[in-house]
């Protein structure tokens, strides 16, 4: 299930069939990005489209082994791009959004002269089978699996999810999910030590990620943020996704904006779309404070410009919203020259 779970976390689900695709490259200059796109874009689109079709088939009862050949083909192409372009890392990350029939892929690359960015790469876990524990953490894992299946089969409208706590992925309105709300709310009080211990010590990243979701059921939003902030740099990108997601949603619901933006700006260097987009939503909330605006501009202006240049909506769109918030300007989202001029002018003024 680990391989399939890693795929599902990369997708949001649409009721529409895939119509077309957009492909970006993140992590290199425009010239090298264009070279990669011209040579490999069509091959990447074909693989990612077939991966999505296979994944949907699996969620509806198909066999997991049907994706093995696709994973192997994808790995071979990534390695080819890596070797031919002398890169330190290559990956393809794809998102399909509700109501949008297009498939959006980002080719993530790390150049050989940027080995510092390799710190974000999730270390591989080779054929490690963790013993299942029948506890609150496992209930969150079961709940998440049920919710994913419901989303894939369009039994949950992701645009109409209501959240009675500080963080939700699927909400609790569906009859199959409703009983879990009381379980998690009570568990967040009575089994807080289990949640905290799992988050800090458990070797299984899936359990650490589930523990992060359970922190979203704590009653105090400031406690949620302070509890999770030390784990923003968890070595596993799936855990980071959950941790930063809960922080971002908690800030949005509670209207909190005072936060140290540095760890989240740092994550904008990550070669994982999920790291960047969740961090952008944290920064979007932080940009509601004057202190946050100044820090974001000073520390993250150039990174926001790089993300603005992407077509990938979950990176481009929040980067654009943040730039508008910190600037008070309303240049078009594709006017990279105007935004670059504003950022660099203001950065000089704040030195």
Protein Blocks (a to p, Z undefined) as FASTA:
>chain_A
ZZmmmmmmmpccdfbdcfbdcdddehiafklmmmmmmmmmmmmmmmmmmmmmmmmmmmno
pafklmmmmmmmmmmmmmmmmmmnopabdcddddddehiabdcdddddddfklmmlmmmp
ccddehiacdddddfklmmmmmmmmmmmmmmnopacfklcccfbfbdfklpmbmklmmmm
mmmmmmmmmmmmmmmmmmmmmmblklmmmmmmmmmmpmblklmmmmmmmmmmgcbfklmm
mmmmmmmmmmmmnopabdcfklmmmmmmpccfklmmmmmmmmmmmmmpmklmmmmmmmmm
mmmmmmmmpmblklmmmmmmmmmmmnopacdfklmmlmmmmmmmmmmmmZZ
